Amino acid sequence: MTMSTVERAIKLATEQHKDQTLNGKPYIAHPELVYEIVKELKPNDEASQVAAWLHDVVEDTVDSILGKAILLSRIEISFGEKVAELVRELTENDIERKQVGKVAYDTQSYLKLSDDALTLRLADRLSHTRNIFSMSAEDTYKNAMVTKLVLENVTKYRKLNKEQLELVDKFHKAFDKLTTR
């Protein structure tokens, strides 16, 4: 029996994140939640669902520029050009982010993302804001505050589609829960 494309993405993400944790839990729980959010919004978009599983593998599991390029090539060969492009768009440039600051970098990058990549990025931010990873309340709040500032900028300068507006609304609801604890 052959594995589906999503099952192959789960396998690669699990292999790449195998030794990683996020606040004491296996890291793979994070891409799984992003996948669940994306699958609910885009049940027929396999490329976005696959990219949800793989969105952090290049950024978080490979240190060298060459290693990142090799892993992106592997993703393109295994999952196709669209998935590879989504993962490429979602892979942050740590050097540039440090130079300009997180809010400015995130705002600039969100404004440049394709619609599919922006939907994935918003699902990613929502998953972090929901605090399922037992982050300290302070860290969760700081993370959510940065996202709130970025979303204020992005919604001013970019027209969002239905799925993106739904994610922004869910983010604000999750943020409100954080601030009323």
C-alpha positions, 0 to 999 in steps of 0.5 A: 500500500502506498502512502498518500502525499499528506502521509509522506509529509507527516513522515518527513516532518516527523523525521525532521523534527524528531529531536525537537520539543516545543515547551516540553512537548514533541514539536510535531504537535505544532505542525499537526495543529497548523494542518488541522486548522488548514484542513478545516479551512481548505479541505480540498487543497492538498498542497496547503495541507502538505505545506502545513506539515512541512512549514517549519522543517527548513527553518527549524531543522537545518542550519546551513544555507546549503542544507536549507537549499538541499531540503527545499530541493528534496521537498520539491522533488517529493511534493511538487513545486507548489508545496516547495514554494509555499515552504520557501515563502514561509521560511524566515530569514533570521539574519534579516529579522534580527536586523529590522526587528520582528514586527517590521520583518513579519509585517513586510513578509506577510505583505509579500506572501502569496494568498496560500502562504499567508493563510498558512502563516495565519494558521501558524500564528493562531496555533501559537496563540492558542497556547496549546504548548504550555508556554508561560503566560508571559511568553504566549502574551508577548508572542500574541502581542507581536502577531496582533501588531503585525495583523493590524498593519497587514489588514490596513495594507492588504485585502484578505480573503475569506479564510484569512479573515476567519483566521484573523477573527479566530486570532483576535478571539484567542488573544482576548482569552489570553488578556482576560485570564 
